[in-house]
Amino acid sequence: MPALHLAQDRYGWLPPEALREVAEALDLTPAYCYAVASFYDMYHLEPVGRYEIAVCTNVSCALAGAQDVLAAFERELGVQAGGTTEDGEFSLSSFECLGGCGWATVVAVNWRYREHVTAGDVPGIVAELRGGEGAGDDA
């Protein structure tokens, strides 16, 4: 799994070439590496946006309005959960659990957590990422 993470960091996702490289380095088959990568949500088998936005939709976050937050991101970005914007800047997903139940709703942007996010916060988050204050790649 760490080798898959390294390959994904290098390519931004796991194209067949990356899976072959990992398989060769670890004396495994590319099919085995694909099976592992396709099992976990953290690996991407298709290109993703510069900003990966994940909205936790598990019980605690759902009770705090996660569906409204997700819908607000869909409206603001013009893409449904599971998709990437046409400009390649944003990928949006719902996530089963981000492990922040006490700080619902949790939204991860490139795996950096934002807590207590409401639908009203979404336009500001997107504006920040699009180039406003603090919109660096580390968002």
N, CA, C and O atoms as a GROMACS GRO file, in nm:
protein
  556
    1MET      N    1   0.081  -0.120   0.000
    1MET     CA    2   0.000   0.000   0.000
    1MET      C    3   0.086   0.127   0.000
    1MET      O    4   0.053   0.221  -0.072
    2PRO      N    5   0.194   0.133   0.078
    2PRO     CA    6   0.278   0.254   0.071
    2PRO      C    7   0.336   0.277  -0.069
    2PRO      O    8   0.351   0.392  -0.112
    3ALA      N    9   0.369   0.170  -0.139
    3ALA     CA   10   0.422   0.185  -0.274
    3ALA      C   11   0.317   0.244  -0.367
    3ALA      O   12   0.349   0.325  -0.455
    4LEU      N   13   0.192   0.204  -0.349
    4LEU     CA   14   0.084   0.262  -0.430
    4LEU      C   15   0.067   0.410  -0.398
    4LEU      O   16   0.042   0.490  -0.488
    5HIS      N   17   0.080   0.446  -0.271
    5HIS     CA   18   0.073   0.588  -0.234
    5HIS      C   19   0.185   0.668  -0.302
    5HIS      O   20   0.161   0.776  -0.355
    6LEU      N   21   0.305   0.613  -0.301
    6LEU     CA   22   0.418   0.682  -0.365
    6LEU      C   23   0.394   0.699  -0.515
    6LEU      O   24   0.419   0.805  -0.572
    7ALA      N   25   0.344   0.593  -0.577
    7ALA     CA   26   0.316   0.601  -0.721
    7ALA      C   27   0.207   0.704  -0.749
    7ALA      O   28   0.216   0.780  -0.845
    8GLN      N   29   0.105   0.705  -0.666
    8GLN     CA   30  -0.004   0.802  -0.686
    8GLN      C   31   0.046   0.944  -0.665
    8GLN      O   32   0.005   1.035  -0.737
    9ASP      N   33   0.134   0.964  -0.567
    9ASP     CA   34   0.192   1.097  -0.548
    9ASP      C   35   0.270   1.141  -0.672
    9ASP      O   36   0.268   1.258  -0.710
   10ARG      N   37   0.338   1.048  -0.732
   10ARG     CA   38   0.420   1.080  -0.851
   10ARG      C   39   0.334   1.114  -0.972
   10ARG      O   40   0.360   1.212  -1.042
   11TYR      N   41   0.231   1.033  -0.998
   11TYR     CA   42   0.149   1.049  -1.117
   11TYR      C   43   0.023   1.131  -1.095
   11TYR      O   44  -0.037   1.181  -1.191
   12GLY      N   45  -0.018   1.146  -0.971
   12GLY     CA   46  -0.145   1.214  -0.941
   12GLY      C   47  -0.263   1.118  -0.940
   12GLY      O   48  -0.371   1.152  -0.894
   13TRP      N   49  -0.242   0.999  -0.991
   13TRP     CA   50  -0.340   0.891  -0.994
   13TRP      C   51  -0.263   0.763  -1.024
   13TRP      O   52  -0.140   0.767  -1.029
   14LEU      N   53  -0.330   0.651  -1.044
   14LEU     CA   54  -0.261   0.524  -1.069
   14LEU      C   55  -0.292   0.472  -1.209
   14LEU      O   56  -0.378   0.386  -1.225
   15PRO      N   57  -0.223   0.526  -1.309
   15PRO     CA   58  -0.242   0.473  -1.444
   15PRO      C   59  -0.182   0.332  -1.453
   15PRO      O   60  -0.106   0.293  -1.364
   16PRO      N   61  -0.214   0.257  -1.557
   16PRO     CA   62  -0.159   0.122  -1.572
   16PRO      C   63  -0.006   0.117  -1.559
   16PRO      O   64   0.049   0.022  -1.503
   17GLU      N   65   0.062   0.218  -1.612
   17GLU     CA   66   0.208   0.222  -1.602
   17GLU      C   67   0.254   0.224  -1.456
   17GLU      O   68   0.351   0.156  -1.421
   18ALA      N   69   0.186   0.299  -1.373
   18ALA     CA   70   0.222   0.306  -1.231
   18ALA      C   71   0.200   0.172  -1.163
   18ALA      O   72   0.282   0.128  -1.082
   19LEU      N   73   0.090   0.106  -1.196
   19LEU     CA   74   0.061  -0.025  -1.138
   19LEU      C   75   0.167  -0.128  -1.181
   19LEU      O   76   0.206  -0.213  -1.101
   20ARG      N   77   0.212  -0.120  -1.305
   20ARG     CA   78   0.318  -0.210  -1.353
   20ARG      C   79   0.448  -0.183  -1.279
   20ARG      O   80   0.519  -0.276  -1.242
   21GLU      N   81   0.481  -0.055  -1.257
   21GLU     CA   82   0.604  -0.021  -1.186
   21GLU      C   83   0.603  -0.072  -1.042
   21GLU      O   84   0.702  -0.128  -0.995
   22VAL      N   85   0.490  -0.054  -0.974
   22VAL     CA   86   0.478  -0.103  -0.836
   22VAL      C   87   0.488  -0.255  -0.834
   22VAL      O   88   0.557  -0.312  -0.750
   23ALA      N   89   0.419  -0.319  -0.925
   23ALA     CA   90   0.421  -0.465  -0.930
   23ALA      C   91   0.564  -0.517  -0.952
   23ALA      O   92   0.607  -0.611  -0.886
   24GLU      N   93   0.634  -0.456  -1.044
   24GLU     CA   94   0.771  -0.498  -1.073
   24GLU      C   95   0.862  -0.478  -0.952
   24GLU      O   96   0.943  -0.564  -0.920
   25ALA      N   97   0.849  -0.363  -0.887
   25ALA     CA   98   0.934  -0.332  -0.772
   25ALA      C   99   0.910  -0.428  -0.655
   25ALA      O  100   1.001  -0.456  -0.578
   26LEU      N  101   0.787  -0.476  -0.642
   26LEU     CA  102   0.752  -0.561  -0.528
   26LEU      C  103   0.739  -0.709  -0.565
   26LEU      O  104   0.698  -0.790  -0.483
   27ASP      N  105   0.773  -0.743  -0.690
   27ASP     CA  106   0.762  -0.880  -0.739
   27ASP      C  107   0.619  -0.933  -0.725
   27ASP      O  108   0.596  -1.044  -0.677
   28LEU      N  109   0.525  -0.850  -0.768
   28LEU     CA  110   0.384  -0.886  -0.768
   28LEU      C  111   0.332  -0.874  -0.911
   28LEU      O  112   0.406  -0.833  -1.001
   29THR      N  113   0.207  -0.909  -0.932
   29THR     CA  114   0.148  -0.891  -1.064
   29THR      C  115   0.076  -0.756  -1.068
   29THR      O  116   0.027  -0.710  -0.965
   30PRO      N  117   0.068  -0.694  -1.185
   30PRO     CA  118  -0.011  -0.571  -1.196
   30PRO      C  119  -0.157  -0.594  -1.155
   30PRO      O  120  -0.220  -0.504  -1.100
   31ALA      N  121  -0.210  -0.712  -1.181
   31ALA     CA  122  -0.348  -0.742  -1.144
   31ALA      C  123  -0.366  -0.739  -0.992
   31ALA      O  124  -0.468  -0.691  -0.943
   32TYR      N  125  -0.267  -0.788  -0.919
   32TYR     CA  126  -0.275  -0.784  -0.773
   32TYR      C  127  -0.274  -0.638  -0.725
   32TYR      O  128  -0.353  -0.600  -0.638
   33CYS      N  129  -0.185  -0.557  -0.781
   33CYS     CA  130  -0.179  -0.415  -0.743
   33CYS      C  131  -0.309  -0.344  -0.777
   33CYS      O  132  -0.357  -0.261  -0.700
   34TYR      N  133  -0.366  -0.377  -0.892
   34TYR     CA  134  -0.495  -0.318  -0.930
   34TYR      C  135  -0.603  -0.359  -0.831
   34TYR      O  136  -0.687  -0.277  -0.793
   35ALA      N  137  -0.603  -0.485  -0.790
   35ALA     CA  138  -0.704  -0.533  -0.696
   35ALA      C  139  -0.697  -0.456  -0.565
   35ALA      O  140  -0.800  -0.419  -0.509
   36VAL      N  141  -0.577  -0.431  -0.516
   36VAL     CA  142  -0.561  -0.354  -0.392
   36VAL      C  143  -0.607  -0.211  -0.414
   36VAL      O  144  -0.684  -0.157  -0.334
   37ALA      N  145  -0.561  -0.149  -0.522
   37ALA     CA  146  -0.594  -0.009  -0.550
   37ALA      C  147  -0.744   0.012  -0.572
   37ALA      O  148  -0.799   0.114  -0.532
   38SER      N  149  -0.809  -0.085  -0.634
   38SER     CA  150  -0.952  -0.069  -0.662
   38SER      C  151  -1.038  -0.094  -0.540
   38SER      O  152  -1.155  -0.056  -0.538
   39PHE      N  153  -0.983  -0.156  -0.438
   39PHE     CA  154  -1.058  -0.184  -0.315
   39PHE      C  155  -1.071  -0.060  -0.227
   39PHE      O  156  -1.174  -0.041  -0.163
   40TYR      N  157  -0.968   0.023  -0.224
   40TYR     CA  158  -0.965   0.137  -0.132
   40TYR      C  159  -1.000   0.268  -0.203
   40TYR      O  160  -0.956   0.293  -0.315
   41ASP      N  161  -1.081   0.351  -0.134
   41ASP     CA  162  -1.121   0.482  -0.189
   41ASP      C  163  -1.005   0.580  -0.203
   41ASP      O  164  -1.013   0.674  -0.281
   42MET      N  165  -0.899   0.559  -0.129
   42MET     CA  166  -0.788   0.654  -0.127
   42MET      C  167  -0.703   0.649  -0.254
   42MET      O  168  -0.623   0.739  -0.280
   43TYR      N  169  -0.720   0.544  -0.334
   43TYR     CA  170  -0.644   0.532  -0.458
   43TYR      C  171  -0.733   0.572  -0.575
   43TYR      O  172  -0.853   0.545  -0.576
   44HIS      N  173  -0.672   0.636  -0.672
   44HIS     CA  174  -0.747   0.686  -0.788
   44HIS      C  175  -0.702   0.613  -0.914
   44HIS      O  176  -0.584   0.616  -0.950
   45LEU      N  177  -0.795   0.550  -0.980
   45LEU     CA  178  -0.765   0.478  -1.102
   45LEU      C  179  -0.798   0.561  -1.226
   45LEU      O  180  -0.784   0.514  -1.339
   46GLU      N  181  -0.842   0.683  -1.204
   46GLU     CA  182  -0.865   0.781  -1.309
   46GLU      C  183  -0.808   0.914  -1.262
   46GLU      O  184  -0.795   0.936  -1.141
   47PRO      N  185  -0.774   1.003  -1.355
   47PRO     CA  186  -0.721   1.133  -1.312
   47PRO      C  187  -0.819   1.207  -1.222
   47PRO      O  188  -0.941   1.197  -1.238
   48VAL      N  189  -0.766   1.281  -1.128
   48VAL     CA  190  -0.847   1.362  -1.036
   48VAL      C  191  -0.803   1.507  -1.045
   48VAL      O  192  -0.698   1.540  -1.100
   49GLY      N  193  -0.886   1.594  -0.989
   49GLY     CA  194  -0.857   1.736  -0.992
   49GLY      C  195  -0.742   1.776  -0.901
   49GLY      O  196  -0.698   1.700  -0.815
   50ARG      N  197  -0.697   1.896  -0.922
   50ARG     CA  198  -0.591   1.954  -0.839
   50ARG      C  199  -0.635   1.959  -0.693
   50ARG      O  200  -0.555   1.938  -0.602
   51TYR      N  201  -0.763   1.987  -0.672
   51TYR     CA  202  -0.820   1.987  -0.537
   51TYR      C  203  -0.919   1.873  -0.527
   51TYR      O  204  -1.018   1.868  -0.600
   52GLU      N  205  -0.893   1.782  -0.435
   52GLU     CA  206  -0.984   1.672  -0.407
   52GLU      C  207  -1.067   1.710  -0.285
   52GLU      O  208  -1.014   1.725  -0.175
   53ILE      N  209  -1.196   1.724  -0.306
   53ILE     CA  210  -1.286   1.762  -0.198
   53ILE      C  211  -1.371   1.641  -0.163
   53ILE      O  212  -1.442   1.586  -0.247
   54ALA      N  213  -1.362   1.599  -0.037
   54ALA     CA  214  -1.440   1.485   0.012
   54ALA      C  215  -1.530   1.532   0.125
   54ALA      O  216  -1.483   1.593   0.221
   55VAL      N  217  -1.658   1.505   0.113
   55VAL     CA  218  -1.755   1.541   0.216
   55VAL      C  219  -1.795   1.414   0.289
   55VAL      O  220  -1.845   1.320   0.228
   56CYS      N  221  -1.775   1.412   0.419
   56CYS     CA  222  -1.814   1.297   0.500
   56CYS      C  223  -1.966   1.291   0.505
   56CYS      O  224  -2.032   1.392   0.533
   57THR      N  225  -2.020   1.174   0.478
   57THR     CA  226  -2.167   1.158   0.479
   57THR      C  227  -2.212   1.052   0.577
   57THR      O  228  -2.327   1.007   0.571
   58ASN      N  229  -2.124   1.011   0.668
   58ASN     CA  230  -2.163   0.912   0.768
   58ASN      C  231  -2.262   0.972   0.867
   58ASN      O  232  -2.296   1.090   0.856
   59VAL      N  233  -2.308   0.893   0.961
   59VAL     CA  234  -2.420   0.930   1.047
   59VAL      C  235  -2.402   1.065   1.116
   59VAL      O  236  -2.489   1.151   1.107
   60SER      N  237  -2.290   1.086   1.185
   60SER     CA  238  -2.272   1.212   1.259
   60SER      C  239  -2.276   1.332   1.166
   60SER      O  240  -2.342   1.432   1.195
   61CYS      N  241  -2.207   1.321   1.055
   61CYS     CA  242  -2.206   1.432   0.960
   61CYS      C  243  -2.342   1.447   0.891
   61CYS      O  244  -2.387   1.558   0.865
   62ALA      N  245  -2.406   1.334   0.863
   62ALA     CA  246  -2.540   1.340   0.801
   62ALA      C  247  -2.637   1.415   0.892
   62ALA      O  248  -2.717   1.495   0.845
   63LEU      N  249  -2.630   1.388   1.021
   63LEU     CA  250  -2.718   1.456   1.116
   63LEU      C  251  -2.688   1.605   1.126
   63LEU      O  252  -2.774   1.684   1.166
   64ALA      N  253  -2.564   1.643   1.090
   64ALA     CA  254  -2.525   1.784   1.096
   64ALA      C  255  -2.540   1.854   0.962
   64ALA      O  256  -2.498   1.969   0.947
   65GLY      N  257  -2.602   1.787   0.863
   65GLY     CA  258  -2.629   1.853   0.735
   65GLY      C  259  -2.534   1.821   0.622
   65GLY      O  260  -2.520   1.901   0.530
   66ALA      N  261  -2.469   1.706   0.626
   66ALA     CA  262  -2.373   1.670   0.522
   66ALA      C  263  -2.434   1.671   0.382
   66ALA      O  264  -2.368   1.713   0.287
   67GLN      N  265  -2.558   1.626   0.367
   67GLN     CA  266  -2.619   1.624   0.234
   67GLN      C  267  -2.636   1.765   0.179
   67GLN      O  268  -2.620   1.787   0.059
   68ASP      N  269  -2.667   1.859   0.266
   68ASP     CA  270  -2.677   1.999   0.223
   68ASP      C  271  -2.540   2.053   0.182
   68ASP      O  272  -2.528   2.128   0.085
   69VAL      N  273  -2.437   2.014   0.256
   69VAL     CA  274  -2.300   2.057   0.223
   69VAL      C  275  -2.260   1.999   0.088
   69VAL      O  276  -2.207   2.070   0.002
   70LEU      N  277  -2.285   1.870   0.068
   70LEU     CA  278  -2.251   1.806  -0.058
   70LEU      C  279  -2.327   1.871  -0.174
   70LEU      O  280  -2.269   1.898  -0.279
   71ALA      N  281  -2.455   1.896  -0.155
   71ALA     CA  282  -2.535   1.962  -0.260
   71ALA      C  283  -2.483   2.102  -0.290
   71ALA      O  284  -2.484   2.144  -0.405
   72ALA      N  285  -2.438   2.173  -0.188
   72ALA     CA  286  -2.383   2.307  -0.209
   72ALA      C  287  -2.255   2.300  -0.291
   72ALA      O  288  -2.233   2.384  -0.380
   73PHE      N  289  -2.169   2.202  -0.263
   73PHE     CA  290  -2.048   2.186  -0.345
   73PHE      C  291  -2.085   2.150  -0.488
   73PHE      O  292  -2.024   2.201  -0.582
   74GLU      N  293  -2.184   2.064  -0.507
   74GLU     CA  294  -2.227   2.027  -0.642
   74GLU      C  295  -2.275   2.150  -0.719
   74GLU      O  296  -2.240   2.167  -0.836
   75ARG      N  297  -2.353   2.234  -0.655
   75ARG     CA  298  -2.402   2.357  -0.720
   75ARG      C  299  -2.286   2.452  -0.750
   75ARG      O  300  -2.276   2.506  -0.860
   76GLU      N  301  -2.200   2.471  -0.651
   76GLU     CA  302  -2.091   2.569  -0.665
   76GLU      C  303  -1.990   2.527  -0.772
   76GLU      O  304  -1.938   2.611  -0.845
   77LEU      N  305  -1.964   2.398  -0.780
   77LEU     CA  306  -1.863   2.348  -0.875
   77LEU      C  307  -1.923   2.307  -1.010
   77LEU      O  308  -1.851   2.296  -1.109
   78GLY      N  309  -2.054   2.285  -1.011
   78GLY     CA  310  -2.118   2.241  -1.136
   78GLY      C  311  -2.083   2.098  -1.172
   78GLY      O  312  -2.078   2.063  -1.290
   79VAL      N  313  -2.060   2.015  -1.072
   79VAL     CA  314  -2.026   1.874  -1.094
   79VAL      C  315  -2.090   1.792  -0.983
   79VAL      O  316  -2.101   1.837  -0.869
   80GLN      N  317  -2.132   1.671  -1.018
   80GLN     CA  318  -2.191   1.580  -0.920
   80GLN      C  319  -2.080   1.510  -0.841
   80GLN      O  320  -1.967   1.500  -0.887
   81ALA      N  321  -2.115   1.461  -0.723
   81ALA     CA  322  -2.021   1.381  -0.645
   81ALA      C  323  -1.973   1.264  -0.730
   81ALA      O  324  -2.051   1.198  -0.797
   82GLY      N  325  -1.843   1.240  -0.726
   82GLY     CA  326  -1.783   1.137  -0.809
   82GLY      C  327  -1.723   1.192  -0.937
   82GLY      O  328  -1.661   1.118  -1.014
   83GLY      N  329  -1.742   1.321  -0.960
   83GLY     CA  330  -1.695   1.381  -1.084
   83GLY      C  331  -1.582   1.481  -1.064
   83GLY      O  332  -1.546   1.516  -0.951
   84THR      N  333  -1.527   1.525  -1.175
   84THR     CA  334  -1.420   1.625  -1.179
   84THR      C  335  -1.465   1.737  -1.271
   84THR      O  336  -1.523   1.712  -1.376
   85THR      N  337  -1.438   1.860  -1.231
   85THR     CA  338  -1.476   1.974  -1.313
   85THR      C  339  -1.404   1.970  -1.447
   85THR      O  340  -1.296   1.912  -1.459
   86GLU      N  341  -1.464   2.033  -1.547
   86GLU     CA  342  -1.408   2.032  -1.682
   86GLU      C  343  -1.268   2.090  -1.687
   86GLU      O  344  -1.186   2.047  -1.769
   87ASP      N  345  -1.238   2.188  -1.600
   87ASP     CA  346  -1.106   2.249  -1.600
   87ASP      C  347  -1.002   2.166  -1.525
   87ASP      O  348  -0.884   2.202  -1.521
   88GLY      N  349  -1.045   2.054  -1.466
   88GLY     CA  350  -0.952   1.966  -1.396
   88GLY      C  351  -0.907   2.017  -1.261
   88GLY      O  352  -0.815   1.961  -1.201
   89GLU      N  353  -0.970   2.122  -1.213
   89GLU     CA  354  -0.928   2.181  -1.086
   89GLU      C  355  -0.986   2.109  -0.964
   89GLU      O  356  -0.919   2.099  -0.862
   90PHE      N  357  -1.109   2.058  -0.974
   90PHE     CA  358  -1.177   2.003  -0.857
   90PHE      C  359  -1.234   1.865  -0.885
   90PHE      O  360  -1.295   1.842  -0.989
   91SER      N  361  -1.213   1.774  -0.792
   91SER     CA  362  -1.284   1.646  -0.789
   91SER      C  363  -1.364   1.646  -0.661
   91SER      O  364  -1.314   1.683  -0.555
   92LEU      N  365  -1.488   1.603  -0.670
   92LEU     CA  366  -1.579   1.603  -0.556
   92LEU      C  367  -1.625   1.462  -0.528
   92LEU      O  368  -1.661   1.388  -0.619
   93SER      N  369  -1.625   1.424  -0.400
   93SER     CA  370  -1.676   1.293  -0.363
   93SER      C  371  -1.744   1.298  -0.228
   93SER      O  372  -1.715   1.383  -0.144
   94SER      N  373  -1.835   1.205  -0.210
   94SER     CA  374  -1.888   1.181  -0.076
   94SER      C  375  -1.801   1.070  -0.019
   94SER      O  376  -1.754   0.983  -0.092
   95PHE      N  377  -1.781   1.073   0.110
   95PHE     CA  378  -1.690   0.979   0.174
   95PHE      C  379  -1.764   0.916   0.290
   95PHE      O  380  -1.831   0.986   0.366
   96GLU      N  381  -1.753   0.787   0.306
   96GLU     CA  382  -1.829   0.716   0.408
   96GLU      C  383  -1.795   0.764   0.549
   96GLU      O  384  -1.885   0.783   0.630
   97CYS      N  385  -1.669   0.785   0.580
   97CYS     CA  386  -1.632   0.835   0.713
   97CYS      C  387  -1.493   0.895   0.707
   97CYS      O  388  -1.398   0.831   0.661
   98LEU      N  389  -1.481   1.016   0.754
   98LEU     CA  390  -1.351   1.082   0.762
   98LEU      C  391  -1.298   1.083   0.906
   98LEU      O  392  -1.192   1.140   0.932
   99GLY      N  393  -1.370   1.020   0.997
   99GLY     CA  394  -1.322   1.003   1.133
   99GLY      C  395  -1.326   1.127   1.220
   99GLY      O  396  -1.250   1.137   1.317
  100GLY      N  397  -1.410   1.221   1.187
  100GLY     CA  398  -1.420   1.344   1.265
  100GLY      C  399  -1.560   1.364   1.320
  100GLY      O  400  -1.615   1.474   1.313
  101CYS      N  401  -1.617   1.260   1.375
  101CYS     CA  402  -1.758   1.263   1.417
  101CYS      C  403  -1.790   1.375   1.516
  101CYS      O  404  -1.902   1.425   1.517
  102GLY      N  405  -1.695   1.414   1.596
  102GLY     CA  406  -1.720   1.520   1.693
  102GLY      C  407  -1.715   1.659   1.634
  102GLY      O  408  -1.743   1.757   1.704
  103TRP      N  409  -1.678   1.669   1.506
  103TRP     CA  410  -1.662   1.801   1.442
  103TRP      C  411  -1.743   1.810   1.313
  103TRP      O  412  -1.704   1.881   1.220
  104ALA      N  413  -1.854   1.739   1.308
  104ALA     CA  414  -1.936   1.731   1.187
  104ALA      C  415  -1.989   1.870   1.147
  104ALA      O  416  -2.014   1.955   1.232
  105THR      N  417  -2.006   1.891   1.023
  105THR     CA  418  -1.972   1.810   0.907
  105THR      C  419  -1.825   1.833   0.871
  105THR      O  420  -1.777   1.947   0.870
  106VAL      N  421  -1.756   1.724   0.842
  106VAL     CA  422  -1.614   1.730   0.807
  106VAL      C  423  -1.601   1.727   0.655
  106VAL      O  424  -1.664   1.646   0.586
  107VAL      N  425  -1.516   1.816   0.604
  107VAL     CA  426  -1.483   1.819   0.462
  107VAL      C  427  -1.331   1.814   0.452
  107VAL      O  428  -1.262   1.891   0.518
  108ALA      N  429  -1.280   1.724   0.370
  108ALA     CA  430  -1.137   1.715   0.348
  108ALA      C  431  -1.105   1.776   0.211
  108ALA      O  432  -1.165   1.739   0.110
  109VAL      N  433  -1.011   1.869   0.210
  109VAL     CA  434  -0.961   1.926   0.085
  109VAL      C  435  -0.815   1.884   0.076
  109VAL      O  436  -0.731   1.930   0.154
  110ASN      N  437  -0.786   1.796  -0.020
  110ASN     CA  438  -0.652   1.738  -0.031
  110ASN      C  439  -0.606   1.681   0.102
  110ASN      O  440  -0.491   1.696   0.142
  111TRP      N  441  -0.698   1.615   0.170
  111TRP     CA  442  -0.676   1.544   0.297
  111TRP      C  443  -0.644   1.636   0.413
  111TRP      O  444  -0.593   1.589   0.515
  112ARG      N  445  -0.671   1.764   0.401
  112ARG     CA  446  -0.665   1.855   0.514
  112ARG      C  447  -0.809   1.883   0.556
  112ARG      O  448  -0.891   1.927   0.475
  113TYR      N  449  -0.837   1.857   0.682
  113TYR     CA  450  -0.974   1.864   0.730
  113TYR      C  451  -1.020   2.004   0.761
  113TYR      O  452  -0.946   2.088   0.812
  114ARG      N  453  -1.146   2.027   0.727
  114ARG     CA  454  -1.218   2.147   0.769
  114ARG      C  455  -1.336   2.096   0.850
  114ARG      O  456  -1.408   2.005   0.807
  115GLU      N  457  -1.357   2.154   0.964
  115GLU     CA  458  -1.457   2.103   1.057
  115GLU      C  459  -1.576   2.197   1.069
  115GLU      O  460  -1.566   2.316   1.039
  116HIS      N  461  -1.688   2.142   1.112
  116HIS     CA  462  -1.812   2.216   1.132
  116HIS      C  463  -1.852   2.294   1.006
  116HIS      O  464  -1.898   2.408   1.016
  117VAL      N  465  -1.834   2.232   0.889
  117VAL     CA  466  -1.867   2.298   0.762
  117VAL      C  467  -2.019   2.295   0.743
  117VAL      O  468  -2.084   2.192   0.764
  118THR      N  469  -2.073   2.408   0.702
  118THR     CA  470  -2.215   2.417   0.667
  118THR      C  471  -2.227   2.449   0.519
  118THR      O  472  -2.129   2.487   0.454
  119ALA      N  473  -2.346   2.434   0.465
  119ALA     CA  474  -2.370   2.468   0.325
  119ALA      C  475  -2.335   2.614   0.298
  119ALA      O  476  -2.289   2.647   0.188
  120GLY      N  477  -2.356   2.700   0.395
  120GLY     CA  478  -2.323   2.841   0.379
  120GLY      C  479  -2.174   2.869   0.369
  120GLY      O  480  -2.134   2.974   0.319
  121ASP      N  481  -2.090   2.776   0.416
  121ASP     CA  482  -1.945   2.792   0.408
  121ASP      C  483  -1.890   2.758   0.270
  121ASP      O  484  -1.779   2.800   0.235
  122VAL      N  485  -1.963   2.682   0.194
  122VAL     CA  486  -1.912   2.626   0.068
  122VAL      C  487  -1.868   2.732  -0.033
  122VAL      O  488  -1.759   2.718  -0.087
  123PRO      N  489  -1.947   2.836  -0.062
  123PRO     CA  490  -1.900   2.935  -0.160
  123PRO      C  491  -1.765   2.997  -0.121
  123PRO      O  492  -1.681   3.020  -0.208
  124GLY      N  493  -1.744   3.023   0.006
  124GLY     CA  494  -1.617   3.079   0.051
  124GLY      C  495  -1.502   2.982   0.035
  124GLY      O  496  -1.392   3.021  -0.003
  125ILE      N  497  -1.527   2.855   0.063
  125ILE     CA  498  -1.422   2.753   0.047
  125ILE      C  499  -1.382   2.743  -0.100
  125ILE      O  500  -1.263   2.741  -0.132
  126VAL      N  501  -1.481   2.738  -0.188
  126VAL     CA  502  -1.451   2.726  -0.331
  126VAL      C  503  -1.380   2.852  -0.381
  126VAL      O  504  -1.285   2.841  -0.458
  127ALA      N  505  -1.424   2.969  -0.338
  127ALA     CA  506  -1.358   3.094  -0.380
  127ALA      C  507  -1.214   3.096  -0.332
  127ALA      O  508  -1.124   3.136  -0.407
  128GLU      N  509  -1.191   3.052  -0.211
  128GLU     CA  510  -1.054   3.046  -0.157
  128GLU      C  511  -0.967   2.955  -0.242
  128GLU      O  512  -0.853   2.990  -0.275
  129LEU      N  513  -1.018   2.839  -0.277
  129LEU     CA  514  -0.941   2.745  -0.357
  129LEU      C  515  -0.920   2.793  -0.500
  129LEU      O  516  -0.819   2.762  -0.563
  130ARG      N  517  -1.015   2.869  -0.551
  130ARG     CA  518  -1.003   2.919  -0.688
  130ARG      C  519  -0.904   3.034  -0.700
  130ARG      O  520  -0.873   3.077  -0.811
  131GLY      N  521  -0.856   3.085  -0.589
  131GLY     CA  522  -0.756   3.189  -0.602
  131GLY      C  523  -0.763   3.299  -0.500
  131GLY      O  524  -0.685   3.393  -0.506
  132GLY      N  525  -0.855   3.290  -0.407
  132GLY     CA  526  -0.863   3.390  -0.302
  132GLY      C  527  -0.752   3.370  -0.201
  132GLY      O  528  -0.655   3.300  -0.228
  133GLU      N  529  -0.767   3.430  -0.087
  133GLU     CA  530  -0.665   3.422   0.019
  133GLU      C  531  -0.646   3.278   0.062
  133GLU      O  532  -0.742   3.203   0.078
  134GLY      N  533  -0.519   3.242   0.081
  134GLY     CA  534  -0.485   3.111   0.134
  134GLY      C  535  -0.516   2.996   0.041
  134GLY      O  536  -0.541   2.884   0.087
  135ALA      N  537  -0.515   3.020  -0.089
  135ALA     CA  538  -0.554   2.916  -0.183
  135ALA      C  539  -0.436   2.840  -0.239
  135ALA      O  540  -0.442   2.792  -0.352
  136GLY      N  541  -0.330   2.826  -0.164
  136GLY     CA  542  -0.213   2.753  -0.212
  136GLY      C  543  -0.244   2.607  -0.236
  136GLY      O  544  -0.353   2.560  -0.201
  137ASP      N  545  -0.149   2.535  -0.294
  137ASP     CA  546  -0.168   2.394  -0.324
  137ASP      C  547  -0.187   2.311  -0.198
  137ASP      O  548  -0.234   2.198  -0.206
  138ASP      N  549  -0.153   2.365  -0.084
  138ASP     CA  550  -0.166   2.290   0.041
  138ASP      C  551  -0.304   2.303   0.102
  138ASP      O  552  -0.326   2.256   0.213
  139ALA      N  553  -0.396   2.364   0.033
  139ALA     CA  554  -0.529   2.398   0.084
  139ALA      C  555  -0.580   2.303   0.184
  139ALA      O  556  -0.690   2.321   0.235
   0.00000   0.00000   0.00000
